Each structure stands twice: as structure tokens, then as C-alpha cells.
Amino acid sequence: MSMNDASSSTRPATRASDPGATLPPVAVIEIGTTSIRMVIAEPCRDHKGKARILDSLQQTVALGRDTFTTGAIGRKTTEACVSALTSFRRIMREYGIEQPGQFRAIASSAVREATNRESFIDRILIATGIQVTVIEEAEVNRLTYRAVRPVLGRQDFFKKADTLVVEVGGGSTETLLFHRGRVTRSHMHSLGSLRLTKSVEGLAVSRRREWDILRDTIDQEVERIRGGISVTKPLVMLALGGDTRFAVSLLHPEWDRQSLIAVATEELENLVSQFAEMSDEDLVKRYHLSYEEAETISPALLIYVRLAQAFHLRSLFVADVNLRSGLLAEMDAGGNWTDEFKSQIVSSTLETARRYQVNLVHAQHVYAYAMELFAFLGRLHEFSTRDEMILTVAALLHEVGQFVSTNAHHKHAWYLIRHSDIFGLGAQEVELAAQVARYHRRSSPKPTHDAYMQLRRDDRLTVSKLAAILRVANALDCMKGRNRIPVKLREHDGSLILMTDAFTHLPIMQQRTASRADLFEQMYGLRIAIRQNAKDTQP
């Protein structure tokens, strides 16, 4: 028995040209630390069901061994990847998968951390025609969310308990925390099974001593993970990854893989102890594992066990989902910015705001004004969903710097936001949100501001455009902590006119807005005017 999802391929009867094939098949490829995997599937027509798997393949290629020992992917390993992907491309053609929109290929830590990753990606593209995307932490979080959300959504505990999703890879361990169905924290930890084995390789110690060193290293990182996660009881842990699926196949061979299965922490610990007493050669012979799998399965399973024990869990759940499941779901949905996913970004942002004791009433008022301005200006200017989410995060967190000090809190906001984990946003998006928040008051962006000038030109423009909106939105909320004053927007004769019924607060709204409208007028060519909404006036 092998822990491989599939080590060979059997051509099924269903093809893209079959009358019963309602949608053309798609393929997703994941280049991992120890192997390259591909899944070919038929998407679901209504975007609500699960894609039907037509084929699944795996080829062992130890990229991580190169990256985690020398820092670069060697020529021999690169050519092994080329060979594997060339064969995968041939199989894709048999299914009629030819166009770039029909397949996606991703690579994670083993390629991401390689010093020669660009030349590696170029070589793959030239030899196979496959464009590989190296995914960062935010993309991994997003795809994991896509994979587990349908499974967890069917569970009674999901909206009642905290759920910690954990996936241990060769180079890193990902954690995704849900509180009653909402993402509250996501993080990638430099704790991987292959990375661990490489760290003790070559030590002149016994296997038992080597195992003690691994366990101590794992416990130190687990303690850091545990300290960074605040949960309420009860907590449920969901383990992903081929190692746990392989363990379940031994402990519970009746598992159908269609649903979650509970595994006692103690029985998983006992299995780890058995593996630890065996040599890699014994594991290969007894369980038909590859050598790469044999050397990493014990530390990977021990990480799951020690995490479960750190949270005092007697059992944990295992699911048959992975990054490829998330990729398929994303391709099926036609993109990554669904309304549901955007709501999770907002949830994660609000959790950060609570952590820093932000005035949530004011923050949400400013956010509401910002979204109204954003939508109105969107009729005249081209904005993206990415812009919308950057502005969302900046608006909700623009006063987070007051946690440090009320003096120059816009600068403190920049620092705190850029060092926060915001689920669903990559490092670059978080940096842009931080800079937008930094310019919600006081000075506009200037050439003398180093962090701003280090951005690409298009990102500098994004910061200026969104900061201009945020400055006006913040000015409009002159009643911090009270009811939000409604406004209606219209454009007339080079001005953006904001109509309101708030007669009492009109002068202060006009004064505050006038003092912060300079960047807005510069970016959009519109003056800001706030007027009393007459009864017979139709804005």
C-alpha cells in the first residue's frame, strides 16, 4: 500500500468528446517538495457540486531535498521535473486539454525558496509549455479555504466550535483557524517534514537521538503555534495531507474518503511510534512507499500529534482534500474573488481590529462611506476587486495605530497593518492596504516618503487613488461612535456633490472634508461639495 494519491494512470472512458461530457475537462498540477501531482477533472455545471475526477497521477521528484540542503534546485532534479511534466502534458492532450485556461500549475515552498526559481520556471515553460505559478502564503491559505469550506460547511460543529485546519507539508505547516464558520487567523510556519529531516541529516548520532532532536524541534515550534492562537472551547482540529490519509488507511481501512473521519490522537501517536522504530528501508518494503515518503512520514505525523496534544484534543478529523481540490474549486467558480471569500477577508480584518481595540463603530462607518465613494467613482474610473479589498482593509484598520499612540497614529497604523496576517491578501496587498491607511490623515504621499517610493509605479497610483477616497470617507464620519449620517452622491460641473439631511452637522462635515479633499481633487479631478438636501431636490 502506498500513501500516493495515485502513482499511475488508468484512462477512463469519459473524454471531452463524449456526448455525456457536459463541460470540457480541466487539469491542475501541484509541484510539491517530494512529488509532482496532477488531477484531471470534469467541472460541475452548476458550480455547487464537486468536480468529477477523471484521472489522478503522481511522480516522485525530490525538489525539497535540493532546496533545503543547497538552496537551489539542481539540474538533474530540474530535468526530472521536465520529464514528469512532459508526460503529464501528453496525457492532458489525450483529454483535449490544450488551452491555457483549461489547466493551472502551482509550486509551493520547495520552488518558492529556491535561489534559482526563475530559471527553473523558465526551463519548465520552454520545455513543456506549462506556466508554473509560485504561490505565496496568501494563495496557499485561499486554496486551502476553497478546499475545506464545502466539507466543513456540512458539519454541525463548524458554526458552533472553533475549527483549526492544519496541513503539514515538506517545507512548511499551514494553519487556518475558523471561529463559528469565519476565518480569524491564517499563518504559514517554517515547520516541514522534509525540512526537519534535512536539518538532522549527517549528524553523528543514533536514530533514537536523532528522533529526540526532531521531537524537541517540533515541540518548540508547536509551542509558538499554540501561543499565537486564541481559541474558545470546544476546539476541533482538521488534518489535511497525504501523510494523515495514509495513516487513516492503515488504522481505518473502511474509510470511504467521501466524508470526514475521526482518529484518536492516541492511536495516531502509537502508529508514529511504530514508524519511528523502523528504518526508511523497512517502511519502503512494508508499505510500498517511496524513499522520500518514508523519510518524512514520521515527522509529519508527529507534528499533527503534538499539535493535537498541545490543544488537549483526544481526537482529530481527517479529510481527503488538498490544494488541488482548492484549485479545481477556484477554476470551477471562475475566479477567486467570490462574495463569500470577500466576506471572509472582512471577517479576518475585523478580528485584527478587535485585537488592537479599534473603535469598530467608527471603522465601519468609514468603511461604508468608502464603499459608497468607491462604487460611485467606479462608474468613471477603472477599479478592480483587488482595489476594493485593499480599500476595505485600510478603511476598517485606519485607526489601528492608536493602539500604540494617538500621536502620529497613521504611521503606527502602517506598521501594524503590514505586520498583520490578513486572510486572503498576499504580502503585497497587505503592504498597499497599510500605506493607504497611513495616508488617511495628515500628509499625502510624497517623493520623500521612502516606503511609498519603493513601490512600483502602478502600486503607487493604487495607494494614492484609494487613500484619496479614505481621506474623504474618514472626514465624513464627524460623529464618531454615533449614528452614521447618510449621504447621496452625484456629479455636476466638475464637482462631486454629497447631499445630506444633517443640517446640524453640515458645517463640521464641510470643514473636515475641505481640509482633506486635496488628494481627492488631484487624483479624480473633482471638487468635493457637501450640500443640504432640499426636500424638492432629486440628487
Beta strands, then each sheet from edge to edge (+ up, - down):
strand 1: 26-31
strand 2: 35-42
strand 3: 52-60
strand 4: 103-107
strand 5: 132-134
strand 6: 162-168
strand 7: 173-179
strand 8: 182-189
strand 9: 235-240
strand 10: 261-264
strand 11: 315-318
strand 12: 488-492
strand 13: 495-500
strand 14: 527-532
sheet 1: 3+ 2- 1+ 4+ 5+
sheet 2: 8+ 7- 6+ 9+ 11+ 10-
sheet 3: 12+ 13- 14-
end
